[in-house]
């Protein structure tokens, strides 16, 4: 029941990863889904409205908080937290009170201590909620695959910042956030997949950063509507595209140049990150990550096909388009160290 619950939550949190994980052997798939499910629960807890948790103490009844076996502890549904005035990271300060977020990170640290010390307490299996079953699956997987505890602390720190930071002044500051957030998840999954080279971790972080930058471009309108601007302000200034233009959904030549610049940056990160795919386990692990990377890169092509207009409709890939990208994912997964990179991350022609 534990791993079935983890797979169910993984599908809810990360549908694309869930389907790509079908290339993995069963034991690895179960562990990978458990990691993704746990990371999703961490995100839910960090993003939940303050009143829904009754302050940090409310997390004691949450699957990632201090154990409370007598309480079912269903996962709190994710919801945006109210934000203050725009602030930036990397050149400026963050905004708003962070005490609640700090308390949540602290409670997660306590929960991780219990998991890694083998002191996790949960209700009897027949009384557990789905998130508690998934938590048990994660505890088994974390110990079995020797996943460093610090990865999840880093993830929580990144989520805490993301709840308080409304703007990023520079690409360097956004890249640091991507490395600590999605990059930490990639490193945790790398421990499950198995790596054969010490440099594989850095490449995994680059791939995760490329994927995050891609979703930032895809979700530009949705993020703008909730007051978030992930595009580095220095890049917007360089191409003379203002926040007022962004608020209006203006698609002009400066905007297209800006988006093409970010697309080129993402493709460069994809190429650099994909260099490390050959150091993943050759048991479906390479193909899983290759499929994720190929589909994400396909979103960049979709943005270009729309003339860089991400305001009229979010770019997406149909099921058929994803299937048609499997051959290039396969060629990417079969590449050996030193061989030429398949034509996966170039601009669509």
LINZI-V162059 format. One record per backbone hydrogen bond with DSSP energy under -1.0 kcal/mol. NH is the residue of the N-H (numbers start at 1). CO is the residue of the C=O. Records with the same first field share a line. If there is no record, write none. Layout:
NH=CO ; CO
//
This chain:
5=1
6=2
7=3
8=4
9=5
10=6
11=7
12=8
13=9
14=10
18=14
19=15
20=16
21=17
22=19
23=20
24=21
29=25
30=26
31=27
32=28
33=29
34=30
35=31
36=32
37=33
38=34
39=35
40=36
41=37
42=38
43=39
44=40
45=41
46=42
47=43
48=44
53=50
55=50
58=55
59=56
60=57
61=58
62=59
65=62
71=68
89=167
102=98
103=99
104=100
105=101
106=102
107=103
108=104
109=105
110=106
111=107
112=108
113=109
114=110
115=111
116=112
117=113
119=114
127=124
128=125
133=129
134=130
135=131
136=132
137=133
138=134
139=135
140=136
141=137
142=138
143=139
144=140
145=141
147=142
151=148
152=149
153=149
154=150
155=151
156=152
157=153
158=154
159=155
160=156
161=157
162=158
163=159
164=161
165=161
167=87
169=89
174=170
175=171
176=172
177=173
178=174
179=175
180=176
181=177
183=178
185=181
186=182
187=183
188=184
189=185
190=186
191=187
193=189
194=190
196=279
200=197
203=199
204=200
205=201
206=202
207=203
208=204
209=205
210=206
211=207
212=208
213=209
214=210
215=211
216=212
217=213
218=214
219=215
220=217
223=219
224=220
225=221
227=224
228=223
229=166
233=168
234=169
236=232
237=233
238=234
239=235
240=237
241=236
246=242
247=243
248=244
249=246
250=245
256=252
257=253
258=254
259=255
260=256
261=257
262=258
263=259
264=260
265=261
266=262
267=263
268=264
269=265
270=266
271=267
272=268
273=269
274=270
276=273
277=274
279=276
280=277
281=194
283=281
286=281
288=284
289=285
290=286
291=287
292=288
293=289
294=290
295=291
296=292
297=293
298=294
299=295
300=296
301=297
302=298
303=299
304=300
305=301
306=302
307=304
308=303
309=306
310=308
322=318
323=319
324=320
326=323
329=325
330=326
331=327
332=328
333=329
334=330
339=336
344=342
//
